[in-house]
Amino acid sequence: TQSTWGLYAEQAPVRALDQPYRQRLLRLTATKDGVREDFFDLPAHRRRELLSAWTSPLLLRTLASEPGLSERLGCHLCLALRDDVWRGGTEGNGCRVTFLDKVAYFTTQVAVYTDRIESWDRGFDDEGNQTWGARDVPYVFERLSTNPPP
């Protein structure tokens, strides 16, 4: 299998885009069934400096060799192509989290279309009660442009 660093991601509230609660580097690996997506947290002391790294192609090229990247074990996604849509998600309750109150683990189910990504990100307490995230409808991220950022 061949891996490649695929994405840098920031997630922030719409009203506070300069205050992301999550900054990650994603590594994509081809598998016999599709694609595996592994997540890596940036070192805490560099997060502020790397804010909005998506606007800098030069900075993005250096992120994969950033010292102190920390893999989010148990949080990988396995995606398979079905009917022109990449679908998949996490497995079980192995994606443990510490950055949200009342959340012990995360699950994610995702569908990647050509024009959008639909994501069911959910957080649960140790008893299996949902305490965070999408309940009735997925988060929808619509493609606004096919052009790279300036």
C-alpha positions as CSV (number, residue, x, y, z in Angstrom):
1,T,0.0,0.0,0.0
2,Q,1.1,3.5,-0.7
3,S,0.4,6.5,1.7
4,T,0.3,10.1,0.9
5,W,-0.3,13.1,3.1
6,G,-3.7,14.3,1.8
7,L,-5.3,17.1,3.7
8,Y,-4.8,19.7,6.3
9,A,-8.1,20.4,8.2
10,E,-9.2,23.1,10.6
11,Q,-12.7,23.0,12.2
12,A,-14.0,26.1,13.9
13,P,-17.4,27.7,14.7
14,V,-18.7,29.9,11.9
15,R,-18.6,32.9,14.1
16,A,-15.0,32.2,15.3
17,L,-13.0,31.0,12.3
18,D,-9.8,32.2,13.8
19,Q,-10.4,29.9,16.8
20,P,-10.4,26.3,15.5
21,Y,-11.2,23.6,18.0
22,R,-9.5,21.1,15.8
23,Q,-6.4,21.3,13.5
24,R,-5.3,18.0,11.9
25,L,-3.2,16.6,9.2
26,L,-4.7,13.6,7.4
27,R,-2.7,10.8,5.7
28,L,-4.5,8.7,3.0
29,T,-3.5,5.1,2.3
30,A,-4.9,3.0,-0.5
31,T,-6.2,-0.3,0.7
32,K,-7.6,-3.4,-1.1
33,D,-11.1,-2.2,-0.3
34,G,-10.7,1.6,-0.7
35,V,-8.9,4.3,1.3
36,R,-7.8,4.5,4.9
37,E,-7.6,8.0,6.4
38,D,-5.4,8.5,9.5
39,F,-5.5,11.6,11.6
40,F,-2.6,13.4,13.2
41,D,-2.8,16.3,15.8
42,L,-0.4,19.2,15.5
43,P,1.9,19.9,18.4
44,A,0.1,22.1,20.9
45,H,2.9,24.8,20.9
46,R,2.6,25.2,17.1
47,R,-1.2,25.3,16.6
48,R,-1.5,29.1,16.8
49,E,1.4,29.6,14.4
50,L,-0.1,27.1,12.0
51,L,-3.5,28.7,12.1
52,S,-4.8,29.1,8.5
53,A,-2.0,27.0,7.1
54,W,-4.4,26.1,4.3
55,T,-3.8,29.5,2.8
56,S,0.0,28.9,2.4
57,P,1.0,26.1,-0.1
58,L,4.6,26.5,1.1
59,L,3.7,25.9,4.7
60,L,1.4,23.0,3.8
61,R,4.3,21.2,2.1
62,T,6.3,21.3,5.4
63,L,3.6,20.0,7.7
64,A,4.1,16.3,7.0
65,S,7.7,16.6,8.4
66,E,6.5,18.7,11.4
67,P,8.2,17.3,14.6
68,G,5.7,16.2,17.3
69,L,2.8,15.1,15.1
70,S,0.6,12.8,17.2
71,E,-1.5,10.1,15.6
72,R,-5.1,9.9,16.8
73,L,-5.1,6.1,17.4
74,G,-8.4,4.5,16.9
75,C,-9.8,7.4,15.0
76,H,-9.0,6.3,11.4
77,L,-11.7,6.2,8.8
78,C,-12.1,3.4,6.2
79,L,-13.8,4.5,3.0
80,A,-15.1,2.5,0.1
81,L,-16.4,3.7,-3.3
82,R,-20.1,2.7,-3.7
83,D,-22.3,4.2,-6.4
84,D,-19.9,7.0,-7.1
85,V,-19.8,8.0,-3.5
86,W,-17.0,7.4,-1.0
87,R,-18.6,6.1,2.2
88,G,-17.3,4.9,5.5
89,G,-16.4,5.8,9.0
90,T,-14.8,4.9,12.3
91,E,-15.3,1.5,14.0
92,G,-16.5,1.0,17.5
93,N,-15.6,3.3,20.4
94,G,-11.8,3.4,20.0
95,C,-11.5,7.1,19.1
96,R,-11.1,8.4,22.6
97,V,-11.2,12.2,23.1
98,T,-10.2,14.6,25.8
99,F,-10.8,18.0,24.2
100,L,-14.6,18.1,24.8
101,D,-16.4,18.0,28.1
102,K,-18.7,15.0,28.7
103,V,-17.4,13.2,25.6
104,A,-15.4,10.0,26.0
105,Y,-15.2,8.9,22.4
106,F,-16.1,10.0,18.9
107,T,-17.7,8.2,16.0
108,T,-17.8,9.5,12.4
109,Q,-19.7,8.3,9.4
110,V,-18.9,10.2,6.2
111,A,-20.1,10.3,2.6
112,V,-17.9,12.2,0.0
113,Y,-19.8,13.3,-3.1
114,T,-18.3,15.3,-6.0
115,D,-20.0,18.5,-4.7
116,R,-20.2,18.0,-0.9
117,I,-19.1,16.0,2.1
118,E,-21.8,14.8,4.6
119,S,-20.4,14.0,8.0
120,W,-22.1,12.5,11.1
121,D,-19.6,13.4,13.8
122,R,-20.9,12.3,17.2
123,G,-19.5,12.2,20.7
124,F,-20.6,9.8,23.4
125,D,-20.0,9.4,27.1
126,D,-18.7,6.1,28.6
127,E,-22.3,4.8,28.9
128,G,-22.9,5.2,25.2
129,N,-25.2,8.3,25.5
130,Q,-24.7,10.9,22.7
131,T,-23.5,14.1,24.3
132,W,-22.2,16.1,21.2
133,G,-22.6,16.4,17.5
134,A,-25.1,15.7,14.7
135,R,-28.4,14.2,15.8
136,D,-31.0,14.5,13.1
137,V,-29.0,15.6,10.0
138,P,-25.4,15.4,9.0
139,Y,-23.0,18.3,8.9
140,V,-22.8,19.3,5.2
141,F,-19.7,20.9,3.7
142,E,-20.5,22.2,0.2
143,R,-17.8,22.7,-2.4
144,L,-17.7,26.4,-3.2
145,S,-14.9,26.3,-5.7
146,T,-12.5,24.0,-7.5
147,N,-9.8,26.6,-7.4
148,P,-7.0,26.4,-4.8
149,P,-6.9,29.2,-2.2
150,P,-5.0,32.3,-3.2
